[in-house]
Amino acid sequence: MPNEIKWNFYNYTRYDVRDTQNLDTHEWTAYSRLRSRFGDRFPSPRARRRGGPKTWYGLADVEPIYRFDHDTIDPLYVRGDSATS
């Protein structure tokens, strides 16, 4: 999404089916979940003024994972980092 302050928003949504086996009983369990990862990449305030290569960026996202079998959000990830481009 182009904008004047050079923030880049994104959303990665996907549907998962988890199928796991209990090695003691050899029984399989399966459940479905919906993952939506919402994030942003933004330049540091100093980099916004000058731009160009070797610019420091902050990265932040939140990812709620909805489990259909429990009808709940399980788990909820929150992440942050910094990088150069």
VMD Tcl script that draws the C-alpha trace (Angstrom):
set ca {
  {0.00 0.00 0.00}
  {1.90 3.11 -1.16}
  {1.77 6.12 1.15}
  {3.79 9.21 2.03}
  {5.21 7.91 5.33}
  {6.49 4.68 3.66}
  {4.68 2.23 5.95}
  {4.00 -1.18 4.38}
  {1.00 -3.06 5.76}
  {0.36 -6.72 4.98}
  {-1.99 -9.58 5.81}
  {-1.27 -13.28 5.29}
  {-4.39 -15.37 5.89}
  {-4.36 -19.14 5.54}
  {-6.36 -22.21 6.50}
  {-4.53 -25.13 8.20}
  {-5.51 -28.70 8.95}
  {-3.38 -30.20 11.73}
  {-3.24 -34.01 11.81}
  {-1.10 -35.53 14.58}
  {-0.48 -39.07 15.79}
  {-0.10 -40.19 19.41}
  {2.91 -42.51 19.25}
  {1.79 -44.48 22.35}
  {-1.78 -45.25 21.22}
  {-1.26 -44.80 17.44}
  {-4.45 -42.72 17.30}
  {-4.70 -39.74 14.97}
  {-6.33 -36.43 15.87}
  {-7.14 -33.68 13.38}
  {-8.38 -30.13 13.74}
  {-8.75 -27.07 11.53}
  {-7.57 -23.55 12.21}
  {-7.52 -20.17 10.52}
  {-4.36 -18.06 10.75}
  {-4.31 -14.35 9.95}
  {-1.01 -12.51 10.25}
  {-1.36 -8.71 10.21}
  {1.84 -6.72 10.08}
  {3.65 -3.53 9.26}
  {7.14 -2.55 8.11}
  {8.04 1.06 8.83}
  {11.21 3.17 8.50}
  {12.84 4.79 11.51}
  {12.00 8.51 11.85}
  {15.53 9.48 10.79}
  {15.43 7.13 7.79}
  {12.10 8.58 6.66}
  {13.82 11.90 6.06}
  {16.79 10.60 4.08}
  {15.74 7.14 2.69}
  {18.00 5.16 0.36}
  {20.03 1.99 0.95}
  {21.00 0.76 4.44}
  {17.86 2.27 5.95}
  {16.72 0.91 9.34}
  {13.18 -0.46 9.45}
  {10.98 -1.70 12.26}
  {8.86 -4.81 11.77}
  {5.78 -5.63 13.84}
  {2.97 -8.14 13.47}
  {0.21 -9.91 15.34}
  {-1.09 -13.37 14.39}
  {-4.27 -14.71 15.99}
  {-4.87 -18.41 15.26}
  {-8.52 -19.47 15.49}
  {-9.12 -23.16 16.31}
  {-12.46 -24.42 15.05}
  {-12.55 -27.44 17.40}
  {-12.25 -25.30 20.57}
  {-13.99 -22.19 19.16}
  {-11.20 -19.99 20.51}
  {-8.02 -18.08 19.62}
  {-5.14 -20.43 20.42}
  {-2.40 -19.12 20.39}
  {-1.91 -15.42 19.71}
  {1.56 -14.42 18.46}
  {2.92 -10.87 18.76}
  {6.30 -10.14 17.18}
  {8.62 -7.21 16.62}
  {12.08 -6.80 15.03}
  {14.31 -4.38 13.15}
  {16.27 -4.76 9.92}
  {18.06 -2.81 7.19}
  {17.22 -2.72 3.53}
}
mol new
graphics top color blue
foreach p $ca { graphics top sphere $p radius 0.5 }
foreach p [lrange $ca 0 end-1] q [lrange $ca 1 end] { graphics top cylinder $p $q radius 0.2 }
display resetview
